[in-house]
Amino acid sequence: VQRRLSVAGVTPRGKRGPHVFRHARAVELLRASVPQKIIGDVLGHRSTQSTNAYLKLATEDLRAVALDVPGSEVLL
């Protein structure tokens, strides 16, 4: 990925490197209900601990499964 970015004239800064592509692919597979073992295989990981770092759920995902808490309404 780094070589392709270089050929394309893209200079990654901060969190915009190859890790972002891997994380995006892992989350995409997770949202498609692909098993964690398969996601790890796609990423080339030998352990599930390595894969877990890429599977942090996005805030939107957490909101989608969160339950409403009675009395948590904001009164204006």
N, CA, C and O atoms as a Tripos MOL2 file, in Angstrom:
@<TRIPOS>MOLECULE
protein
  304   303    76     0     0
PROTEIN
NO_CHARGES

@<TRIPOS>ATOM
      1 N           0.8350   -1.1820    0.0000 N.3       1 VAL1
      2 CA          0.0000    0.0000    0.0000 C.3       1 VAL1
      3 C           0.8810    1.2460    0.0000 C.2       1 VAL1
      4 O           0.6180    2.1980   -0.7360 O.2       1 VAL1
      5 N           1.9210    1.2390    0.8220 N.am      2 GLN2
      6 CA          2.8020    2.4080    0.9040 C.3       2 GLN2
      7 C           3.4150    2.7290   -0.4570 C.2       2 GLN2
      8 O           3.5030    3.8950   -0.8430 O.2       2 GLN2
      9 N           3.8320    1.7050   -1.1760 N.am      3 ARG3
     10 CA          4.4400    1.9190   -2.4930 C.3       3 ARG3
     11 C           3.4280    2.5080   -3.4610 C.2       3 ARG3
     12 O           3.7550    3.4140   -4.2270 O.2       3 ARG3
     13 N           2.2060    2.0000   -3.4330 N.am      4 ARG4
     14 CA          1.1580    2.5070   -4.3280 C.3       4 ARG4
     15 C           0.8210    3.9620   -4.0090 C.2       4 ARG4
     16 O           0.6030    4.7670   -4.9150 O.2       4 ARG4
     17 N           0.7810    4.2930   -2.7270 N.am      5 LEU5
     18 CA          0.5410    5.6850   -2.3450 C.3       5 LEU5
     19 C           1.6530    6.5810   -2.8780 C.2       5 LEU5
     20 O           1.3970    7.6800   -3.3700 O.2       5 LEU5
     21 N           2.8790    6.1060   -2.7750 N.am      6 SER6
     22 CA          4.0240    6.8680   -3.2610 C.3       6 SER6
     23 C           3.9530    7.0770   -4.7700 C.2       6 SER6
     24 O           4.1880    8.1820   -5.2600 O.2       6 SER6
     25 N           3.6280    6.0110   -5.5060 N.am      7 VAL7
     26 CA          3.5010    6.1050   -6.9650 C.3       7 VAL7
     27 C           2.3980    7.0920   -7.3480 C.2       7 VAL7
     28 O           2.5150    7.8070   -8.3440 O.2       7 VAL7
     29 N           1.3210    7.1270   -6.5470 N.am      8 ALA8
     30 CA          0.2010    8.0310   -6.8180 C.3       8 ALA8
     31 C           0.5000    9.4620   -6.3750 C.2       8 ALA8
     32 O          -0.3010   10.3670   -6.6100 O.2       8 ALA8
     33 N           1.6440    9.6650   -5.7390 N.am      9 GLY9
     34 CA          2.0000   10.9990   -5.2870 C.3       9 GLY9
     35 C           1.3010   11.4180   -4.0080 C.2       9 GLY9
     36 O           1.2130   12.6060   -3.7010 O.2       9 GLY9
     37 N           0.7990   10.4340   -3.2560 N.am     10 VAL10
     38 CA          0.0990   10.7200   -2.0050 C.3      10 VAL10
     39 C           1.0750   10.5380   -0.8460 C.2      10 VAL10
     40 O           1.7050    9.4890   -0.7090 O.2      10 VAL10
     41 N           1.1930   11.5680   -0.0170 N.am     11 THR11
     42 CA          2.0450   11.4920    1.1590 C.3      11 THR11
     43 C           1.1630   11.4180    2.3920 C.2      11 THR11
     44 O           0.6070   12.4310    2.8140 O.2      11 THR11
     45 N           1.0250   10.2270    2.9790 N.am     12 PRO12
     46 CA          0.1680   10.0880    4.1550 C.3      12 PRO12
     47 C           0.7280   10.8440    5.3580 C.2      12 PRO12
     48 O           1.9340   10.8450    5.6040 O.2      12 PRO12
     49 N          -0.1640   11.4820    6.0910 N.am     13 ARG13
     50 CA          0.2190   12.1810    7.3220 C.3      13 ARG13
     51 C          -0.6930   11.7160    8.4400 C.2      13 ARG13
     52 O          -1.8770   11.4620    8.2220 O.2      13 ARG13
     53 N          -0.1500   11.6080    9.6120 N.am     14 GLY14
     54 CA         -0.9580   11.2230   10.7660 C.3      14 GLY14
     55 C          -1.5730    9.8530   10.5840 C.2      14 GLY14
     56 O          -0.8680    8.8740   10.3430 O.2      14 GLY14
     57 N          -2.8960    9.7830   10.7010 N.am     15 LYS15
     58 CA         -3.6070    8.5050   10.6130 C.3      15 LYS15
     59 C          -4.0600    8.1960    9.1920 C.2      15 LYS15
     60 O          -4.9780    7.3980    9.0040 O.2      15 LYS15
     61 N          -3.4510    8.7980    8.2080 N.am     16 ARG16
     62 CA         -3.8780    8.5880    6.8260 C.3      16 ARG16
     63 C          -2.9700    7.6290    6.0690 C.2      16 ARG16
     64 O          -2.8090    7.7640    4.8560 O.2      16 ARG16
     65 N          -2.3930    6.6950    6.7390 N.am     17 GLY17
     66 CA         -1.4940    5.7490    6.0900 C.3      17 GLY17
     67 C          -2.1870    4.4470    5.7500 C.2      17 GLY17
     68 O          -3.4160    4.3740    5.7490 O.2      17 GLY17
     69 N          -1.4140    3.4270    5.4650 N.am     18 PRO18
     70 CA         -1.9520    2.1160    5.1070 C.3      18 PRO18
     71 C          -2.8850    1.5310    6.1640 C.2      18 PRO18
     72 O          -3.7980    0.7740    5.8350 O.2      18 PRO18
     73 N          -2.6640    1.8750    7.4210 N.am     19 HIS19
     74 CA         -3.5120    1.3570    8.5000 C.3      19 HIS19
     75 C          -4.9760    1.7290    8.2760 C.2      19 HIS19
     76 O          -5.8670    0.9410    8.5930 O.2      19 HIS19
     77 N          -5.2310    2.9050    7.7410 N.am     20 VAL20
     78 CA         -6.6110    3.3580    7.5170 C.3      20 VAL20
     79 C          -7.3240    2.4360    6.5360 C.2      20 VAL20
     80 O          -8.4960    2.1130    6.7330 O.2      20 VAL20
     81 N          -6.6370    2.0120    5.4880 N.am     21 PHE21
     82 CA         -7.2380    1.1030    4.5140 C.3      21 PHE21
     83 C          -7.5590   -0.2420    5.1640 C.2      21 PHE21
     84 O          -8.6260   -0.8130    4.9370 O.2      21 PHE21
     85 N          -6.6330   -0.7370    5.9660 N.am     22 ARG22
     86 CA         -6.8420   -2.0230    6.6340 C.3      22 ARG22
     87 C          -8.0020   -1.9350    7.6180 C.2      22 ARG22
     88 O          -8.8380   -2.8360    7.6820 O.2      22 ARG22
     89 N          -8.0490   -0.8500    8.3820 N.am     23 HIS23
     90 CA         -9.1330   -0.6670    9.3500 C.3      23 HIS23
     91 C         -10.4790   -0.5790    8.6350 C.2      23 HIS23
     92 O         -11.4500   -1.2080    9.0570 O.2      23 HIS23
     93 N         -10.5390    0.1960    7.5620 N.am     24 ALA24
     94 CA        -11.7990    0.3510    6.8210 C.3      24 ALA24
     95 C         -12.2710   -0.9870    6.2700 C.2      24 ALA24
     96 O         -13.4620   -1.2920    6.3280 O.2      24 ALA24
     97 N         -11.3650   -1.7800    5.7430 N.am     25 ARG25
     98 CA        -11.7320   -3.0940    5.2020 C.3      25 ARG25
     99 C         -12.2110   -4.0240    6.3180 C.2      25 ARG25
    100 O         -13.1940   -4.7460    6.1470 O.2      25 ARG25
    101 N         -11.5270   -4.0070    7.4450 N.am     26 ALA26
    102 CA        -11.9190   -4.8630    8.5680 C.3      26 ALA26
    103 C         -13.3120   -4.4970    9.0690 C.2      26 ALA26
    104 O         -14.1290   -5.3820    9.3190 O.2      26 ALA26
    105 N         -13.5900   -3.2100    9.2170 N.am     27 VAL27
    106 CA        -14.9080   -2.7700    9.6900 C.3      27 VAL27
    107 C         -15.9820   -3.1100    8.6620 C.2      27 VAL27
    108 O         -17.0860   -3.5170    9.0230 O.2      27 VAL27
    109 N         -15.6560   -2.9430    7.3810 N.am     28 GLU28
    110 CA        -16.6090   -3.2910    6.3200 C.3      28 GLU28
    111 C         -16.9730   -4.7780    6.3970 C.2      28 GLU28
    112 O         -18.1450   -5.1360    6.2840 O.2      28 GLU28
    113 N         -15.9910   -5.6270    6.5850 N.am     29 LEU29
    114 CA        -16.2410   -7.0650    6.6960 C.3      29 LEU29
    115 C         -17.0330   -7.3880    7.9590 C.2      29 LEU29
    116 O         -17.9280   -8.2330    7.9330 O.2      29 LEU29
    117 N         -16.7070   -6.7190    9.0630 N.am     30 LEU30
    118 CA        -17.4350   -6.9340   10.3130 C.3      30 LEU30
    119 C         -18.9050   -6.5660   10.1490 C.2      30 LEU30
    120 O         -19.7820   -7.3030   10.5980 O.2      30 LEU30
    121 N         -19.1780   -5.4370    9.5110 N.am     31 ARG31
    122 CA        -20.5630   -5.0050    9.2840 C.3      31 ARG31
    123 C         -21.3120   -5.9660    8.3750 C.2      31 ARG31
    124 O         -22.5390   -6.0490    8.4270 O.2      31 ARG31
    125 N         -20.5740   -6.6930    7.5400 N.am     32 ALA32
    126 CA        -21.1850   -7.6800    6.6460 C.3      32 ALA32
    127 C         -21.3140   -9.0420    7.3310 C.2      32 ALA32
    128 O         -21.6210  -10.0390    6.6760 O.2      32 ALA32
    129 N         -21.0830   -9.0870    8.6310 N.am     33 SER33
    130 CA        -21.2020  -10.3070    9.4470 C.3      33 SER33
    131 C         -20.1930  -11.3880    9.0830 C.2      33 SER33
    132 O         -20.4620  -12.5750    9.2640 O.2      33 SER33
    133 N         -19.0370  -10.9830    8.5730 N.am     34 VAL34
    134 CA        -17.9650  -11.9360    8.2820 C.3      34 VAL34
    135 C         -17.3240  -12.3210    9.6200 C.2      34 VAL34
    136 O         -17.0200  -11.4420   10.4260 O.2      34 VAL34
    137 N         -17.1130  -13.6150    9.8670 N.am     35 PRO35
    138 CA        -16.5110  -14.0490   11.1340 C.3      35 PRO35
    139 C         -15.1200  -13.4380   11.3560 C.2      35 PRO35
    140 O         -14.3720  -13.1890   10.4110 O.2      35 PRO35
    141 N         -14.8040  -13.2080   12.6200 N.am     36 GLN36
    142 CA        -13.5350  -12.5800   12.9780 C.3      36 GLN36
    143 C         -12.3390  -13.3660   12.4380 C.2      36 GLN36
    144 O         -11.3560  -12.7640   12.0060 O.2      36 GLN36
    145 N         -12.4040  -14.6730   12.4550 N.am     37 LYS37
    146 CA        -11.2960  -15.5040   11.9460 C.3      37 LYS37
    147 C         -11.0390  -15.2110   10.4730 C.2      37 LYS37
    148 O          -9.8880  -15.0990   10.0490 O.2      37 LYS37
    149 N         -12.1080  -15.0870    9.6970 N.am     38 ILE38
    150 CA        -11.9630  -14.8000    8.2650 C.3      38 ILE38
    151 C         -11.3890  -13.4040    8.0610 C.2      38 ILE38
    152 O         -10.5360  -13.2020    7.1970 O.2      38 ILE38
    153 N         -11.8560  -12.4380    8.8570 N.am     39 ILE39
    154 CA        -11.3250  -11.0720    8.7550 C.3      39 ILE39
    155 C          -9.8230  -11.0920    9.0370 C.2      39 ILE39
    156 O          -9.0430  -10.4500    8.3330 O.2      39 ILE39
    157 N          -9.4270  -11.8310   10.0650 N.am     40 GLY40
    158 CA         -8.0060  -11.9610   10.3810 C.3      40 GLY40
    159 C          -7.2210  -12.5850    9.2410 C.2      40 GLY40
    160 O          -6.1000  -12.1710    8.9490 O.2      40 GLY40
    161 N          -7.8140  -13.5840    8.5980 N.am     41 ASP41
    162 CA         -7.1560  -14.2220    7.4520 C.3      41 ASP41
    163 C          -6.9740  -13.2280    6.3050 C.2      41 ASP41
    164 O          -5.9200  -13.1890    5.6710 O.2      41 ASP41
    165 N          -8.0080  -12.4260    6.0430 N.am     42 VAL42
    166 CA         -7.9360  -11.4200    4.9700 C.3      42 VAL42
    167 C          -6.8230  -10.4100    5.2650 C.2      42 VAL42
    168 O          -6.1000   -9.9880    4.3620 O.2      42 VAL42
    169 N          -6.6980  -10.0300    6.5360 N.am     43 LEU43
    170 CA         -5.6790   -9.0570    6.9260 C.3      43 LEU43
    171 C          -4.2920   -9.6860    7.0850 C.2      43 LEU43
    172 O          -3.3020   -8.9730    7.2460 O.2      43 LEU43
    173 N          -4.2210  -11.0200    7.0390 N.am     44 GLY44
    174 CA         -2.9410  -11.7060    7.1700 C.3      44 GLY44
    175 C          -2.4560  -11.8350    8.6020 C.2      44 GLY44
    176 O          -1.2540  -11.9360    8.8470 O.2      44 GLY44
    177 N          -3.3870  -11.8340    9.5490 N.am     45 HIS45
    178 CA         -3.0230  -11.9430   10.9610 C.3      45 HIS45
    179 C          -2.9240  -13.3950   11.4000 C.2      45 HIS45
    180 O          -3.6330  -14.2650   10.8940 O.2      45 HIS45
    181 N          -2.0390  -13.6360   12.3440 N.am     46 ARG46
    182 CA         -1.8880  -14.9770   12.9100 C.3      46 ARG46
    183 C          -2.6660  -15.1310   14.2030 C.2      46 ARG46
    184 O          -2.9670  -16.2520   14.6150 O.2      46 ARG46
    185 N          -2.9970  -14.0150   14.8530 N.am     47 SER47
    186 CA         -3.7270  -14.0960   16.1230 C.3      47 SER47
    187 C          -4.9510  -13.1860   16.0960 C.2      47 SER47
    188 O          -4.9840  -12.1820   15.3840 O.2      47 SER47
    189 N          -5.9530  -13.5580   16.8840 N.am     48 THR48
    190 CA         -7.1620  -12.7360   16.9610 C.3      48 THR48
    191 C          -6.8790  -11.4170   17.6640 C.2      48 THR48
    192 O          -7.5830  -10.4340   17.4340 O.2      48 THR48
    193 N          -5.8650  -11.3800   18.5140 N.am     49 GLN49
    194 CA         -5.5170  -10.1250   19.1870 C.3      49 GLN49
    195 C          -5.1010   -9.0640   18.1770 C.2      49 GLN49
    196 O          -5.4370   -7.8900   18.3380 O.2      49 GLN49
    197 N          -4.3850   -9.4570   17.1540 N.am     50 SER50
    198 CA         -3.9950   -8.5040   16.1160 C.3      50 SER50
    199 C          -5.2160   -7.9860   15.3810 C.2      50 SER50
    200 O          -5.3000   -6.7980   15.0680 O.2      50 SER50
    201 N          -6.1540   -8.8630   15.1080 N.am     51 THR51
    202 CA         -7.3700   -8.4860   14.3830 C.3      51 THR51
    203 C          -8.2400   -7.5610   15.2180 C.2      51 THR51
    204 O          -8.8580   -6.6430   14.6780 O.2      51 THR51
    205 N          -8.3000   -7.7870   16.5220 N.am     52 ASN52
    206 CA         -9.1460   -6.9730   17.3930 C.3      52 ASN52
    207 C          -8.8400   -5.4840   17.2890 C.2      52 ASN52
    208 O          -9.7440   -4.6570   17.4030 O.2      52 ASN52
    209 N          -7.5880   -5.1410   17.0770 N.am     53 ALA53
    210 CA         -7.2110   -3.7300   16.9800 C.3      53 ALA53
    211 C          -7.9040   -3.0410   15.8070 C.2      53 ALA53
    212 O          -8.1080   -1.8280   15.8360 O.2      53 ALA53
    213 N          -8.2620   -3.7950   14.7900 N.am     54 TYR54
    214 CA         -8.9040   -3.2310   13.6060 C.3      54 TYR54
    215 C         -10.4240   -3.2360   13.7040 C.2      54 TYR54
    216 O         -11.0990   -2.6670   12.8460 O.2      54 TYR54
    217 N         -10.9650   -3.8640   14.7250 N.am     55 LEU55
    218 CA        -12.4120   -4.0600   14.7940 C.3      55 LEU55
    219 C         -13.1070   -3.1870   15.8260 C.2      55 LEU55
    220 O         -14.1490   -3.5660   16.3620 O.2      55 LEU55
    221 N         -12.5480   -2.0400   16.1040 N.am     56 LYS56
    222 CA        -13.2090   -1.1130   17.0180 C.3      56 LYS56
    223 C         -14.4640   -0.5930   16.3270 C.2      56 LYS56
    224 O         -14.4180   -0.1030   15.1990 O.2      56 LYS56
    225 N         -15.5700   -0.7120   17.0260 N.am     57 LEU57
    226 CA        -16.8340   -0.3000   16.4140 C.3      57 LEU57
    227 C         -16.9320    1.2160   16.3170 C.2      57 LEU57
    228 O         -16.4980    1.9440   17.2100 O.2      57 LEU57
    229 N         -17.4990    1.6640   15.2330 N.am     58 ALA58
    230 CA        -17.7320    3.0920   15.0400 C.3      58 ALA58
    231 C         -18.8790    3.5490   15.9280 C.2      58 ALA58
    232 O         -19.7210    2.7420   16.3210 O.2      58 ALA58
    233 N         -18.9160    4.8110   16.2390 N.am     59 THR59
    234 CA        -19.9600    5.3730   17.0920 C.3      59 THR59
    235 C         -21.3440    5.0760   16.5370 C.2      59 THR59
    236 O         -22.2630    4.7820   17.3010 O.2      59 THR59
    237 N         -21.5070    5.1460   15.2290 N.am     60 GLU60
    238 CA        -22.8090    4.8800   14.6150 C.3      60 GLU60
    239 C         -23.2680    3.4510   14.8940 C.2      60 GLU60
    240 O         -24.4540    3.2120   15.1200 O.2      60 GLU60
    241 N         -22.3430    2.5150   14.8790 N.am     61 ASP61
    242 CA        -22.6780    1.1230   15.1570 C.3      61 ASP61
    243 C         -23.1650    0.9700   16.5930 C.2      61 ASP61
    244 O         -24.1280    0.2510   16.8570 O.2      61 ASP61
    245 N         -22.5010    1.6440   17.5090 N.am     62 LEU62
    246 CA        -22.9070    1.5650   18.9090 C.3      62 LEU62
    247 C         -24.2830    2.1900   19.1150 C.2      62 LEU62
    248 O         -25.1020    1.6610   19.8660 O.2      62 LEU62
    249 N         -24.5340    3.3090   18.4530 N.am     63 ARG63
    250 CA        -25.8430    3.9480   18.5630 C.3      63 ARG63
    251 C         -26.9400    3.0500   18.0100 C.2      63 ARG63
    252 O         -28.0500    3.0270   18.5410 O.2      63 ARG63
    253 N         -26.6410    2.3230   16.9640 N.am     64 ALA64
    254 CA        -27.6430    1.4730   16.3180 C.3      64 ALA64
    255 C         -28.1060    0.3370   17.2230 C.2      64 ALA64
    256 O         -29.2370   -0.1330   17.0960 O.2      64 ALA64
    257 N         -27.2540   -0.1020   18.1240 N.am     65 VAL65
    258 CA        -27.6200   -1.2190   18.9950 C.3      65 VAL65
    259 C         -27.9110   -0.7890   20.4320 C.2      65 VAL65
    260 O         -28.2720   -1.6170   21.2680 O.2      65 VAL65
    261 N         -27.7540    0.4980   20.7150 N.am     66 ALA66
    262 CA        -27.9900    0.9960   22.0750 C.3      66 ALA66
    263 C         -29.4790    1.0090   22.3870 C.2      66 ALA66
    264 O         -30.3080    1.2900   21.5220 O.2      66 ALA66
    265 N         -29.8000    0.7030   23.6270 N.am     67 LEU67
    266 CA        -31.1850    0.7440   24.0880 C.3      67 LEU67
    267 C         -31.4810    2.1230   24.6570 C.2      67 LEU67
    268 O         -30.6110    2.7570   25.2540 O.2      67 LEU67
    269 N         -32.7130    2.5830   24.4680 N.am     68 ASP68
    270 CA        -33.1230    3.8390   25.0790 C.3      68 ASP68
    271 C         -33.1820    3.6570   26.5880 C.2      68 ASP68
    272 O         -33.6760    2.6440   27.0810 O.2      68 ASP68
    273 N         -32.6850    4.6270   27.3030 N.am     69 VAL69
    274 CA        -32.7170    4.5950   28.7620 C.3      69 VAL69
    275 C         -33.8870    5.4570   29.2200 C.2      69 VAL69
    276 O         -33.9170    6.6550   28.9340 O.2      69 VAL69
    277 N         -34.8550    4.8650   29.9290 N.am     70 PRO70
    278 CA        -36.0000    5.6510   30.3980 C.3      70 PRO70
    279 C         -35.5420    6.8230   31.2630 C.2      70 PRO70
    280 O         -34.6730    6.6780   32.1220 O.2      70 PRO70
    281 N         -36.1420    7.9820   31.0190 N.am     71 GLY71
    282 CA        -35.8100    9.1700   31.7910 C.3      71 GLY71
    283 C         -34.5770    9.8890   31.3040 C.2      71 GLY71
    284 O         -34.1260   10.8380   31.9440 O.2      71 GLY71
    285 N         -34.0080    9.4520   30.1620 N.am     72 SER72
    286 CA        -32.7870   10.0870   29.6650 C.3      72 SER72
    287 C         -33.0740   11.2150   28.6810 C.2      72 SER72
    288 O         -32.1490   11.7850   28.1020 O.2      72 SER72
    289 N         -34.3600   11.5410   28.4870 N.am     73 GLU73
    290 CA        -34.7110   12.6040   27.5590 C.3      73 GLU73
    291 C         -34.1950   13.9340   28.0980 C.2      73 GLU73
    292 O         -34.1910   14.1830   29.3030 O.2      73 GLU73
    293 N         -33.7660   14.7680   27.1780 N.am     74 VAL74
    294 CA        -33.2850   16.0940   27.5560 C.3      74 VAL74
    295 C         -34.4590   17.0530   27.4840 C.2      74 VAL74
    296 O         -35.1170   17.1650   26.4490 O.2      74 VAL74
    297 N         -34.7160   17.7340   28.5670 N.am     75 LEU75
    298 CA        -35.8090   18.7040   28.6100 C.3      75 LEU75
    299 C         -35.2520   20.0870   28.3410 C.2      75 LEU75
    300 O         -34.2860   20.5110   28.9750 O.2      75 LEU75
    301 N         -35.8560   20.7820   27.4070 N.am     76 LEU76
    302 CA        -35.4050   22.1440   27.0950 C.3      76 LEU76
    303 C         -36.3670   23.1470   27.6440 C.2      76 LEU76
    304 O         -36.1620   24.3500   27.4850 O.2      76 LEU76
@<TRIPOS>BOND
     1     1     2 1
     2     2     3 1
     3     3     4 2
     4     3     5 am
     5     5     6 1
     6     6     7 1
     7     7     8 2
     8     7     9 am
     9     9    10 1
    10    10    11 1
    11    11    12 2
    12    11    13 am
    13    13    14 1
    14    14    15 1
    15    15    16 2
    16    15    17 am
    17    17    18 1
    18    18    19 1
    19    19    20 2
    20    19    21 am
    21    21    22 1
    22    22    23 1
    23    23    24 2
    24    23    25 am
    25    25    26 1
    26    26    27 1
    27    27    28 2
    28    27    29 am
    29    29    30 1
    30    30    31 1
    31    31    32 2
    32    31    33 am
    33    33    34 1
    34    34    35 1
    35    35    36 2
    36    35    37 am
    37    37    38 1
    38    38    39 1
    39    39    40 2
    40    39    41 am
    41    41    42 1
    42    42    43 1
    43    43    44 2
    44    43    45 am
    45    45    46 1
    46    46    47 1
    47    47    48 2
    48    47    49 am
    49    49    50 1
    50    50    51 1
    51    51    52 2
    52    51    53 am
    53    53    54 1
    54    54    55 1
    55    55    56 2
    56    55    57 am
    57    57    58 1
    58    58    59 1
    59    59    60 2
    60    59    61 am
    61    61    62 1
    62    62    63 1
    63    63    64 2
    64    63    65 am
    65    65    66 1
    66    66    67 1
    67    67    68 2
    68    67    69 am
    69    69    70 1
    70    70    71 1
    71    71    72 2
    72    71    73 am
    73    73    74 1
    74    74    75 1
    75    75    76 2
    76    75    77 am
    77    77    78 1
    78    78    79 1
    79    79    80 2
    80    79    81 am
    81    81    82 1
    82    82    83 1
    83    83    84 2
    84    83    85 am
    85    85    86 1
    86    86    87 1
    87    87    88 2
    88    87    89 am
    89    89    90 1
    90    90    91 1
    91    91    92 2
    92    91    93 am
    93    93    94 1
    94    94    95 1
    95    95    96 2
    96    95    97 am
    97    97    98 1
    98    98    99 1
    99    99   100 2
   100    99   101 am
   101   101   102 1
   102   102   103 1
   103   103   104 2
   104   103   105 am
   105   105   106 1
   106   106   107 1
   107   107   108 2
   108   107   109 am
   109   109   110 1
   110   110   111 1
   111   111   112 2
   112   111   113 am
   113   113   114 1
   114   114   115 1
   115   115   116 2
   116   115   117 am
   117   117   118 1
   118   118   119 1
   119   119   120 2
   120   119   121 am
   121   121   122 1
   122   122   123 1
   123   123   124 2
   124   123   125 am
   125   125   126 1
   126   126   127 1
   127   127   128 2
   128   127   129 am
   129   129   130 1
   130   130   131 1
   131   131   132 2
   132   131   133 am
   133   133   134 1
   134   134   135 1
   135   135   136 2
   136   135   137 am
   137   137   138 1
   138   138   139 1
   139   139   140 2
   140   139   141 am
   141   141   142 1
   142   142   143 1
   143   143   144 2
   144   143   145 am
   145   145   146 1
   146   146   147 1
   147   147   148 2
   148   147   149 am
   149   149   150 1
   150   150   151 1
   151   151   152 2
   152   151   153 am
   153   153   154 1
   154   154   155 1
   155   155   156 2
   156   155   157 am
   157   157   158 1
   158   158   159 1
   159   159   160 2
   160   159   161 am
   161   161   162 1
   162   162   163 1
   163   163   164 2
   164   163   165 am
   165   165   166 1
   166   166   167 1
   167   167   168 2
   168   167   169 am
   169   169   170 1
   170   170   171 1
   171   171   172 2
   172   171   173 am
   173   173   174 1
   174   174   175 1
   175   175   176 2
   176   175   177 am
   177   177   178 1
   178   178   179 1
   179   179   180 2
   180   179   181 am
   181   181   182 1
   182   182   183 1
   183   183   184 2
   184   183   185 am
   185   185   186 1
   186   186   187 1
   187   187   188 2
   188   187   189 am
   189   189   190 1
   190   190   191 1
   191   191   192 2
   192   191   193 am
   193   193   194 1
   194   194   195 1
   195   195   196 2
   196   195   197 am
   197   197   198 1
   198   198   199 1
   199   199   200 2
   200   199   201 am
   201   201   202 1
   202   202   203 1
   203   203   204 2
   204   203   205 am
   205   205   206 1
   206   206   207 1
   207   207   208 2
   208   207   209 am
   209   209   210 1
   210   210   211 1
   211   211   212 2
   212   211   213 am
   213   213   214 1
   214   214   215 1
   215   215   216 2
   216   215   217 am
   217   217   218 1
   218   218   219 1
   219   219   220 2
   220   219   221 am
   221   221   222 1
   222   222   223 1
   223   223   224 2
   224   223   225 am
   225   225   226 1
   226   226   227 1
   227   227   228 2
   228   227   229 am
   229   229   230 1
   230   230   231 1
   231   231   232 2
   232   231   233 am
   233   233   234 1
   234   234   235 1
   235   235   236 2
   236   235   237 am
   237   237   238 1
   238   238   239 1
   239   239   240 2
   240   239   241 am
   241   241   242 1
   242   242   243 1
   243   243   244 2
   244   243   245 am
   245   245   246 1
   246   246   247 1
   247   247   248 2
   248   247   249 am
   249   249   250 1
   250   250   251 1
   251   251   252 2
   252   251   253 am
   253   253   254 1
   254   254   255 1
   255   255   256 2
   256   255   257 am
   257   257   258 1
   258   258   259 1
   259   259   260 2
   260   259   261 am
   261   261   262 1
   262   262   263 1
   263   263   264 2
   264   263   265 am
   265   265   266 1
   266   266   267 1
   267   267   268 2
   268   267   269 am
   269   269   270 1
   270   270   271 1
   271   271   272 2
   272   271   273 am
   273   273   274 1
   274   274   275 1
   275   275   276 2
   276   275   277 am
   277   277   278 1
   278   278   279 1
   279   279   280 2
   280   279   281 am
   281   281   282 1
   282   282   283 1
   283   283   284 2
   284   283   285 am
   285   285   286 1
   286   286   287 1
   287   287   288 2
   288   287   289 am
   289   289   290 1
   290   290   291 1
   291   291   292 2
   292   291   293 am
   293   293   294 1
   294   294   295 1
   295   295   296 2
   296   295   297 am
   297   297   298 1
   298   298   299 1
   299   299   300 2
   300   299   301 am
   301   301   302 1
   302   302   303 1
   303   303   304 2
@<TRIPOS>SUBSTRUCTURE
     1 VAL1         2 RESIDUE 1 A VAL
     2 GLN2         6 RESIDUE 1 A GLN
     3 ARG3        10 RESIDUE 1 A ARG
     4 ARG4        14 RESIDUE 1 A ARG
     5 LEU5        18 RESIDUE 1 A LEU
     6 SER6        22 RESIDUE 1 A SER
     7 VAL7        26 RESIDUE 1 A VAL
     8 ALA8        30 RESIDUE 1 A ALA
     9 GLY9        34 RESIDUE 1 A GLY
    10 VAL10       38 RESIDUE 1 A VAL
    11 THR11       42 RESIDUE 1 A THR
    12 PRO12       46 RESIDUE 1 A PRO
    13 ARG13       50 RESIDUE 1 A ARG
    14 GLY14       54 RESIDUE 1 A GLY
    15 LYS15       58 RESIDUE 1 A LYS
    16 ARG16       62 RESIDUE 1 A ARG
    17 GLY17       66 RESIDUE 1 A GLY
    18 PRO18       70 RESIDUE 1 A PRO
    19 HIS19       74 RESIDUE 1 A HIS
    20 VAL20       78 RESIDUE 1 A VAL
    21 PHE21       82 RESIDUE 1 A PHE
    22 ARG22       86 RESIDUE 1 A ARG
    23 HIS23       90 RESIDUE 1 A HIS
    24 ALA24       94 RESIDUE 1 A ALA
    25 ARG25       98 RESIDUE 1 A ARG
    26 ALA26      102 RESIDUE 1 A ALA
    27 VAL27      106 RESIDUE 1 A VAL
    28 GLU28      110 RESIDUE 1 A GLU
    29 LEU29      114 RESIDUE 1 A LEU
    30 LEU30      118 RESIDUE 1 A LEU
    31 ARG31      122 RESIDUE 1 A ARG
    32 ALA32      126 RESIDUE 1 A ALA
    33 SER33      130 RESIDUE 1 A SER
    34 VAL34      134 RESIDUE 1 A VAL
    35 PRO35      138 RESIDUE 1 A PRO
    36 GLN36      142 RESIDUE 1 A GLN
    37 LYS37      146 RESIDUE 1 A LYS
    38 ILE38      150 RESIDUE 1 A ILE
    39 ILE39      154 RESIDUE 1 A ILE
    40 GLY40      158 RESIDUE 1 A GLY
    41 ASP41      162 RESIDUE 1 A ASP
    42 VAL42      166 RESIDUE 1 A VAL
    43 LEU43      170 RESIDUE 1 A LEU
    44 GLY44      174 RESIDUE 1 A GLY
    45 HIS45      178 RESIDUE 1 A HIS
    46 ARG46      182 RESIDUE 1 A ARG
    47 SER47      186 RESIDUE 1 A SER
    48 THR48      190 RESIDUE 1 A THR
    49 GLN49      194 RESIDUE 1 A GLN
    50 SER50      198 RESIDUE 1 A SER
    51 THR51      202 RESIDUE 1 A THR
    52 ASN52      206 RESIDUE 1 A ASN
    53 ALA53      210 RESIDUE 1 A ALA
    54 TYR54      214 RESIDUE 1 A TYR
    55 LEU55      218 RESIDUE 1 A LEU
    56 LYS56      222 RESIDUE 1 A LYS
    57 LEU57      226 RESIDUE 1 A LEU
    58 ALA58      230 RESIDUE 1 A ALA
    59 THR59      234 RESIDUE 1 A THR
    60 GLU60      238 RESIDUE 1 A GLU
    61 ASP61      242 RESIDUE 1 A ASP
    62 LEU62      246 RESIDUE 1 A LEU
    63 ARG63      250 RESIDUE 1 A ARG
    64 ALA64      254 RESIDUE 1 A ALA
    65 VAL65      258 RESIDUE 1 A VAL
    66 ALA66      262 RESIDUE 1 A ALA
    67 LEU67      266 RESIDUE 1 A LEU
    68 ASP68      270 RESIDUE 1 A ASP
    69 VAL69      274 RESIDUE 1 A VAL
    70 PRO70      278 RESIDUE 1 A PRO
    71 GLY71      282 RESIDUE 1 A GLY
    72 SER72      286 RESIDUE 1 A SER
    73 GLU73      290 RESIDUE 1 A GLU
    74 VAL74      294 RESIDUE 1 A VAL
    75 LEU75      298 RESIDUE 1 A LEU
    76 LEU76      302 RESIDUE 1 A LEU
